Amino acid sequence: MQGRVVIDEGFCKGCGICVGVCPQSILKLDMDTITPKGYHPATCIDEDACTGCATCALMCPDVAITVYREVRA
């Protein structure tokens, strides 16, 4: 199963919880980006490695993460 992580920078406050809970270690805080609210948002650094487990989305306190799963028939 392949997954895709979409992070809404408008809601992400850069708390880093998603970074800590990702079992694939493919999320990080983007220190080169600052949102209009003044935060460094989370970003996915290797979309091909995402398994679609959605742990990041479940743990996000701001509901800033959506995970899409590709199911192959």
N, C-alpha and C positions, 0 to 999 in steps of 0.2 A: 504494500500500500504506500502510495506516495502522498505527501502532504504539502501544503503551501500555507505559510504564515503571512498574514496581513496585519500590520500594526498601524493603528490610527494615531498619527502623531498629535492630533488635536486633543486626544484623551490621555496619551502616555505621559506620565510625569517622571519617567526615568528612575523608578524605584529599584529596578534590578531584580525583582522577585522572579520574573520569567527567566532571566539569565541564569539564576541559581538553580532553578528546577528543571531546566531542559536536559533530558537524558542524553541527547546527542551533542550538547554543548555548541549549538549553532546560533545562539542569540548572544548579542553583546550590546552595550550602550554605545551609541554613535557619538563619540566625543568631538567629531567634526561638525555636528549639526546641533543647532539650538532652536527649539520651537519658539513660536511667538510668546508662549508662557514662560520661557526661560529654562526649559529642561533639555537634557540630552536624551533623546528617545531611544528605545530599544530597536534593534534591527537584526534581520536574519543574515548571517554571513555565508551560509551554504544551503540554499533551498533544496538542492538535490539530496541532501542528507536528512531532510525532514521526513519523519515517519508518519506524521499526522496524529500523534498521540493526544494532542491538545492539552497537555499538562500546563503549558504556558498560559493558554486562554482561561483555563479553570482557576488558576492561581492569581490572575491579574485583578487587582482590587478596583481598577478603573474601567474594566471591560473594554480595553483598548485593543485586544487581540482577537482576530477571527482566524480559525484554522479550517482550510478546505481540504477535503480528502478525495483523492482520485481512486475509485474502486474499479479495478479491471475485471471485466467479465470473462 
